[in-house]
Amino acid sequence: MPSVLISFLDGEMLYADADDVTFDQQVLEAEIRSVDPNNERALFPFTAIRQIIIGDPEPAPDESVVVTWDRAAFHFIDGDVLRASIRPDAVLGRHGGIWNLVAPGSTELRTLAIPYAALKGVFHIRQWDSRPVSERSAGSRFDQLARILAERDLNERAGAPPNRRVLLSRIRRTHG
């Protein structure tokens, strides 16, 4: 029975022992490792879990092996992004996936189980982005927001109605 560290969407973390972490069911059944003697076992819905770290980290394989693995960016619904090289033996289940991965620059191989409900997506990437994290995520979001606001401002100055009203007026004319 492997030890797991469950990280919930609300930030809470819990150590437990789980018989088998699969994503065939919608819940994880685990024995609680807590100082509270009243808790023994629990069912956790995968929709409440952000990620599960399974077991202890192992030494990462040689870099010559890791560079042959796919590089991925796991985009979580909370905005966090996990970049890692993923070993080819990933197990994708009905409600989530289990990946053995090595983060860039790390010497540890970790096993993560991530429910699909916690992810926006897992993106296959060609190469690591060398920009600092602060420049990678914040800049692109602000650039996109600035572009959208600028387009909206230009449309208002040109006298065009906002896009959502144009669509609504077409629907009303068709059905009315």
KOLBA-555248 format. One line per 3 residues: number of its first residue (from 1); their letters; for each residue y, x, z of N, C-alpha, C. Coordinates in nm, 2 decimals, padded with zeros to 4 digits. Atoms other than C-alpha are relative to their C-alpha. Layout:
! KOLBA-555248
NUM = A = Y,X,Z,Y,X,Z,Y,X,Z | ...;
! end
This chain:
! KOLBA-555248
1 = MPS = -00.12,00.08,00.00,00.00,00.00,00.00,00.12,00.09,00.00 | -00.12,-00.09,00.01,00.31,00.19,-00.12,00.12,-00.05,00.08 | -00.13,00.03,-00.07,00.63,00.20,00.08,00.10,-00.02,-00.11;
4 = VLI = -00.11,00.03,00.10,00.93,00.05,-00.10,00.13,-00.01,00.08 | -00.13,00.02,-00.05,01.30,00.04,-00.04,00.06,-00.11,-00.09 | -00.05,00.11,00.08,01.43,-00.30,-00.15,00.16,00.00,00.02;
7 = SFL = -00.14,00.02,00.00,01.80,-00.32,-00.24,00.03,-00.13,-00.06 | -00.04,00.14,00.04,01.94,-00.67,-00.26,00.13,-00.01,-00.07 | -00.12,00.02,00.07,02.22,-00.80,-00.47,00.13,00.00,00.09;
10 = DGE = -00.11,00.01,-00.09,02.44,-00.85,-00.16,00.02,00.13,00.07 | -00.02,-00.13,-00.06,02.41,-00.48,-00.07,-00.10,00.03,00.12 | 00.09,-00.03,-00.11,02.15,-00.52,00.21,-00.12,00.08,-00.05;
13 = MLY = 00.12,-00.08,00.04,01.85,-00.28,00.21,-00.10,-00.02,00.10 | 00.11,00.03,-00.09,01.51,-00.32,00.36,-00.12,00.09,-00.04 | 00.12,-00.08,00.02,01.21,-00.09,00.40,-00.12,-00.10,00.02;
16 = ADA = 00.12,00.09,-00.01,00.87,-00.26,00.34,-00.12,00.08,-00.06 | 00.12,-00.04,00.07,00.52,-00.20,00.23,-00.05,-00.12,-00.09 | 00.04,00.10,00.09,00.41,-00.39,-00.08,-00.14,00.03,-00.06;
19 = DDV = 00.14,-00.02,00.06,00.05,-00.44,-00.20,00.01,00.05,-00.14 | 00.00,-00.03,00.14,00.13,-00.43,-00.57,00.13,-00.05,-00.05 | -00.13,00.04,00.06,00.48,-00.44,-00.73,-00.03,-00.03,-00.15;
22 = TFD = 00.01,00.04,00.14,00.44,-00.64,-01.05,00.10,-00.11,-00.02 | -00.10,00.10,00.03,00.67,-00.88,-01.22,-00.07,-00.12,-00.06 | 00.07,00.11,00.05,00.40,-01.14,-01.30,00.04,-00.13,00.07;
25 = QQV = -00.04,00.12,-00.07,00.52,-01.38,-01.03,00.15,00.01,00.02 | -00.14,00.00,-00.01,00.88,-01.47,-00.94,00.04,00.06,00.14 | -00.03,-00.05,-00.14,00.85,-01.32,-00.58,-00.08,00.13,00.02;
28 = LEA = 00.06,-00.12,-00.05,00.76,-01.00,-00.41,-00.05,-00.03,00.14 | 00.05,00.01,-00.13,00.53,-01.02,-00.11,-00.01,00.13,00.06 | 00.00,-00.13,-00.06,00.57,-00.74,00.14,-00.02,-00.01,00.15;
31 = EIR = 00.00,-00.02,-00.15,00.50,-00.63,00.50,00.13,00.07,00.04 | -00.13,-00.05,-00.04,00.82,-00.57,00.68,-00.02,00.12,00.09 | 00.00,-00.11,-00.09,00.88,-00.23,00.84,00.13,00.00,00.07;
34 = SVD = -00.12,00.02,-00.07,01.13,-00.32,01.10,-00.02,00.02,00.15 | 00.01,-00.01,-00.15,01.20,-00.28,01.47,-00.01,-00.14,00.06 | 00.01,00.14,-00.05,01.20,-00.66,01.50,-00.15,-00.04,00.00;
37 = PNN = 00.14,00.03,00.00,00.84,-00.74,01.61,-00.03,-00.14,-00.04 | 00.02,00.13,00.03,00.89,-01.10,01.51,-00.03,-00.02,-00.16 | 00.02,00.00,00.15,00.88,-01.02,01.13,-00.12,00.08,-00.04;
40 = ERA = 00.11,-00.07,00.05,00.55,-00.93,00.97,-00.01,00.01,-00.15 | 00.01,00.00,00.14,00.54,-01.04,00.61,00.11,-00.09,-00.05 | -00.11,00.08,00.05,00.80,-01.19,00.38,-00.02,-00.02,-00.15;
43 = LFP = -00.01,00.02,00.14,00.84,-01.33,00.03,00.15,00.01,-00.04 | -00.14,-00.02,00.05,01.15,-01.21,-00.16,00.00,-00.04,-00.15 | -00.02,00.04,00.14,01.26,-01.39,-00.48,00.06,00.12,-00.08;
46 = FTA = -00.06,-00.11,00.08,01.33,-01.13,-00.76,00.14,-00.03,-00.03 | -00.14,00.03,00.03,01.66,-01.31,-00.83,00.09,00.04,00.11 | -00.09,-00.05,-00.11,01.79,-01.18,-00.49,-00.01,00.15,00.00;
49 = IRQ = 00.02,-00.14,-00.01,01.68,-00.82,-00.56,00.07,00.07,-00.11 | -00.06,-00.08,00.10,01.88,-00.56,-00.74,-00.09,00.11,-00.05 | 00.10,-00.10,00.05,01.62,-00.28,-00.75,-00.09,00.03,00.12;
52 = III = 00.10,-00.04,-00.09,01.31,-00.15,-00.57,-00.03,00.14,-00.03 | 00.04,-00.14,00.01,01.25,00.22,-00.51,-00.15,00.00,00.05 | 00.14,-00.01,-00.04,00.87,00.27,-00.50,-00.04,00.14,00.03;
55 = GDP = 00.05,-00.13,-00.05,00.72,00.55,-00.30,00.11,00.11,00.02 | -00.09,-00.11,-00.02,00.87,00.89,-00.25,00.02,00.07,-00.13 | -00.02,-00.07,00.12,01.03,01.10,-00.52,-00.10,00.11,-00.02;
58 = EPA = 00.08,-00.12,00.03,00.82,01.36,-00.70,00.08,00.10,-00.07 | -00.07,-00.10,00.08,00.93,01.68,-00.86,00.00,-00.04,-00.15 | -00.01,00.03,00.14,01.05,01.62,-01.21,-00.08,00.09,-00.09;
61 = PDE = 00.07,-00.09,00.09,00.85,01.76,-01.50,00.10,00.10,-00.06 | -00.08,-00.10,00.07,00.98,02.06,-01.69,00.10,-00.07,-00.09 | -00.11,00.05,00.09,01.31,02.00,-01.88,-00.05,-00.02,-00.14;
64 = SVV = 00.05,00.01,00.14,01.12,02.06,-02.21,-00.08,-00.13,-00.02 | 00.07,00.12,00.01,00.92,01.75,-02.13,00.10,-00.12,00.01 | -00.09,00.11,-00.03,01.20,01.53,-02.00,00.09,-00.02,-00.13;
67 = VTW = -00.09,00.02,00.12,01.42,01.59,-02.32,-00.08,-00.08,-00.11 | 00.07,00.08,00.10,01.14,01.42,-02.52,00.00,-00.15,00.03 | 00.00,00.14,-00.05,01.17,01.10,-02.32,00.13,-00.07,-00.06;
70 = DRA = -00.11,00.08,00.04,01.40,00.81,-02.42,00.11,00.01,00.11 | -00.11,00.00,-00.09,01.75,00.82,-02.26,00.05,-00.15,00.00 | -00.04,00.14,-00.02,01.86,00.48,-02.12,00.12,-00.01,00.09;
73 = AFH = -00.11,00.04,-00.10,02.16,00.32,-01.95,-00.03,-00.14,00.04 | 00.03,00.13,-00.07,02.07,00.04,-01.71,00.13,-00.06,00.04 | -00.12,00.06,-00.04,02.37,-00.19,-01.69,-00.03,-00.12,00.09;
76 = FID = 00.03,00.10,-00.10,02.35,-00.40,-01.37,00.11,-00.11,-00.01 | -00.10,00.11,00.00,02.53,-00.74,-01.33,00.12,00.03,00.09 | -00.11,-00.03,-00.09,02.74,-00.59,-01.05,00.10,00.11,-00.06;
79 = GDV = -00.09,-00.10,00.07,02.90,-00.34,-01.30,-00.05,00.14,00.01 | 00.05,-00.13,-00.02,02.70,-00.04,-01.19,-00.08,00.04,-00.13 | 00.08,-00.05,00.11,02.54,00.18,-01.46,-00.09,00.11,00.05;
82 = LRA = 00.09,-00.11,-00.04,02.23,00.40,-01.40,-00.04,00.06,-00.13 | 00.04,-00.07,00.12,02.17,00.66,-01.67,-00.12,00.08,00.04 | 00.12,-00.07,-00.03,01.83,00.82,-01.68,-00.09,00.02,-00.13;
85 = SIR = 00.11,-00.02,00.10,01.55,00.97,-01.90,-00.12,-00.08,00.05 | 00.11,00.08,-00.05,01.26,00.73,-01.88,-00.13,00.05,-00.07 | 00.14,-00.04,00.05,00.89,00.83,-01.91,-00.05,-00.11,-00.08;
88 = PDA = 00.05,00.10,00.10,00.71,00.65,-02.19,-00.09,-00.11,00.06 | 00.10,00.10,-00.06,00.47,00.46,-01.95,00.07,-00.11,00.08 | -00.07,00.12,-00.06,00.72,00.19,-01.85,-00.09,-00.12,00.00;
91 = VLG = 00.08,00.13,-00.01,00.56,-00.14,-01.74,00.10,-00.11,00.00 | -00.09,00.11,00.01,00.75,-00.44,-01.86,-00.08,-00.13,00.03 | 00.07,00.13,-00.04,00.65,-00.77,-01.69,00.08,-00.12,-00.04;
94 = RHG = -00.06,00.13,00.03,00.75,-01.13,-01.71,00.14,-00.01,00.06 | -00.13,00.02,-00.08,01.04,-01.10,-01.45,00.07,00.13,00.02 | -00.06,-00.13,-00.02,01.12,-00.73,-01.46,-00.08,00.12,-00.05;
97 = GIW = 00.07,-00.11,00.05,01.02,-00.38,-01.54,-00.01,00.11,00.11 | 00.02,-00.12,-00.09,00.89,-00.06,-01.36,00.02,00.12,-00.09 | -00.03,-00.12,00.08,01.03,00.27,-01.49,-00.02,00.12,00.09;
100 = NLV = 00.00,-00.13,-00.07,00.95,00.63,-01.39,00.12,00.07,-00.08 | -00.12,-00.06,00.06,01.28,00.81,-01.45,00.06,00.12,00.07 | -00.07,-00.12,-00.05,01.48,01.13,-01.41,00.15,-00.02,-00.04;
103 = APG = -00.14,00.01,00.02,01.86,01.10,-01.37,00.05,00.14,-00.06 | -00.05,-00.12,00.06,02.06,01.36,-01.57,00.04,00.10,00.11 | -00.03,-00.11,-00.10,02.08,01.69,-01.37,-00.08,-00.01,00.12;
106 = STE = 00.08,00.01,-00.12,01.83,01.57,-01.12,-00.14,00.08,-00.01 | 00.13,-00.07,00.00,01.51,01.75,-01.02,-00.11,-00.09,00.06 | 00.09,00.10,-00.06,01.34,01.43,-00.89,-00.04,-00.11,-00.11;
109 = LRT = 00.05,00.11,00.08,01.12,01.18,-01.07,-00.02,-00.12,00.10 | 00.00,00.12,-00.08,01.17,00.83,-00.92,-00.07,-00.11,-00.07 | 00.05,00.13,00.05,00.99,00.50,-00.97,00.08,-00.11,00.04;
112 = LAI = -00.09,00.12,-00.03,01.22,00.20,-00.99,-00.06,-00.12,-00.06 | 00.03,00.13,00.04,01.13,-00.16,-01.02,00.13,-00.08,00.00 | -00.13,00.07,00.01,01.42,-00.37,-01.15,-00.02,-00.13,-00.06;
115 = PYA = 00.01,00.13,00.05,01.42,-00.74,-01.19,00.10,-00.02,-00.12 | -00.09,00.03,00.11,01.57,-00.86,-01.52,00.12,-00.08,00.04 | -00.11,00.08,-00.05,01.79,-01.10,-01.33,00.12,00.09,00.06;
118 = ALK = -00.10,-00.09,-00.05,01.98,-00.79,-01.19,00.07,00.08,-00.11 | -00.05,-00.08,00.11,02.05,-00.65,-01.53,00.08,-00.08,-00.11 | -00.06,00.05,00.12,02.29,-00.72,-01.81,-00.08,00.05,-00.12;
121 = GVF = 00.09,-00.05,00.11,02.07,-00.50,-02.03,-00.04,00.15,00.03 | 00.04,-00.14,-00.01,01.90,-00.17,-02.07,00.02,00.06,-00.15 | -00.04,-00.04,00.13,02.04,00.03,-02.36,-00.06,00.14,-00.03;
124 = HIR = 00.05,-00.13,00.05,01.87,00.31,-02.55,00.12,00.08,-00.05 | -00.12,-00.08,00.04,02.13,00.59,-02.59,-00.05,00.13,-00.07 | 00.03,-00.12,00.08,02.13,00.89,-02.83,00.02,00.12,00.08;
127 = QWD = -00.03,-00.12,-00.07,02.30,01.14,-02.61,00.08,-00.04,00.12 | -00.08,00.03,-00.12,02.46,01.16,-02.27,00.15,00.02,-00.03 | -00.14,00.00,00.01,02.83,01.09,-02.25,00.05,00.11,00.10;
130 = SRP = -00.05,-00.12,-00.09,03.00,01.41,-02.11,00.12,-00.03,00.08 | -00.12,00.03,-00.07,03.31,01.23,-01.99,-00.04,-00.03,00.15 | 00.02,00.04,-00.14,03.35,01.18,-01.61,-00.03,-00.15,00.01;
133 = VSE = 00.03,00.15,-00.02,03.22,00.84,-01.48,00.13,-00.08,00.00 | -00.13,00.07,-00.01,03.58,00.73,-01.40,00.06,-00.03,-00.14 | -00.06,00.01,00.14,03.68,00.78,-01.77,-00.10,-00.09,-00.08;
136 = RSA = 00.09,00.07,00.08,03.36,00.63,-01.91,00.01,-00.15,00.02 | 00.01,00.14,-00.02,03.36,00.29,-01.75,00.14,-00.07,00.01 | -00.13,00.07,-00.02,03.72,00.20,-01.64,00.08,00.00,-00.12;
139 = GSR = -00.08,00.00,00.12,03.89,00.31,-01.96,-00.03,-00.10,-00.10 | 00.05,00.09,00.10,03.68,00.11,-02.19,00.03,-00.15,00.04 | -00.03,00.14,-00.05,03.72,-00.21,-01.98,00.15,-00.03,-00.02;
142 = FDQ = -00.15,00.02,00.01,04.10,-00.17,-01.96,00.04,00.00,-00.15 | -00.04,00.00,00.14,04.12,-00.09,-02.33,-00.04,-00.13,-00.07 | 00.05,00.13,00.05,03.92,-00.40,-02.42,00.09,-00.11,00.05;
145 = LAR = -00.08,00.10,-00.05,04.13,-00.61,-02.19,00.14,00.00,-00.06 | -00.13,-00.01,00.06,04.46,-00.47,-02.33,00.00,-00.05,-00.14 | 00.01,00.05,00.14,04.34,-00.54,-02.69,00.00,-00.15,00.00;
148 = ILA = 00.01,00.15,00.00,04.25,-00.90,-02.60,00.14,-00.06,00.03 | -00.13,00.06,-00.04,04.59,-00.96,-02.43,00.10,00.02,-00.11 | -00.10,-00.03,00.11,04.78,-00.79,-02.72,-00.02,-00.10,-00.11;
151 = ERD = 00.03,00.10,00.10,04.60,-01.02,-02.97,00.05,-00.13,00.04 | -00.05,00.13,-00.05,04.68,-01.32,-02.76,00.15,-00.01,-00.01 | -00.15,00.00,00.01,05.05,-01.22,-02.74,00.05,-00.01,-00.14;
154 = LNE = -00.04,00.00,00.14,05.07,-01.16,-03.12,-00.02,-00.14,-00.05 | 00.02,00.13,00.05,04.92,-01.50,-03.19,00.11,-00.10,00.06 | -00.10,00.09,-00.06,05.16,-01.67,-02.95,00.14,00.02,-00.07;
157 = RAG = -00.13,-00.03,00.06,05.46,-01.50,-03.11,00.00,-00.05,-00.15 | 00.01,00.05,00.14,05.34,-01.60,-03.46,00.00,-00.15,00.00 | 00.01,00.15,00.00,05.32,-01.96,-03.34,-00.13,-00.06,-00.02;
160 = APP = 00.13,00.06,00.02,04.95,-01.99,-03.38,-00.05,-00.05,00.14 | 00.05,00.05,-00.12,04.78,-02.20,-03.12,-00.12,00.09,00.05 | 00.11,-00.08,-00.05,04.53,-02.03,-02.89,-00.13,-00.04,-00.06;
163 = NRR = 00.13,00.03,00.07,04.18,-02.00,-03.04,-00.08,-00.11,00.05 | 00.08,00.11,-00.06,04.02,-02.24,-02.80,00.05,-00.14,-00.04 | -00.05,00.13,00.04,04.25,-02.52,-02.90,-00.02,-00.03,-00.14;
166 = VLL = 00.03,00.03,00.14,04.19,-02.47,-03.27,-00.14,-00.06,-00.01 | 00.14,00.05,00.01,03.82,-02.52,-03.22,00.00,-00.14,00.06 | 00.00,00.14,-00.05,03.88,-02.83,-03.00,00.06,-00.10,-00.09;
169 = SRI = -00.06,00.09,00.09,04.11,-02.98,-03.25,-00.09,-00.03,-00.12 | 00.09,00.03,00.10,03.85,-02.94,-03.52,-00.11,-00.09,00.04 | 00.10,00.08,-00.05,03.59,-03.10,-03.31,00.05,-00.15,00.01;
172 = RRT = -00.05,00.14,-00.02,03.81,-03.40,-03.23,00.02,-00.07,-00.14 | -00.02,00.06,00.13,03.90,-03.45,-03.60,-00.13,-00.04,-00.06 | 00.12,00.03,00.06,03.54,-03.44,-03.70,-00.07,-00.12,00.06;
175 = HG = 00.07,00.11,-00.07,03.42,-03.69,-03.44,00.09,-00.11,00.03 | -00.10,00.10,-00.04,03.73,-03.90,-03.40,00.06,-00.07,-00.11;
! end
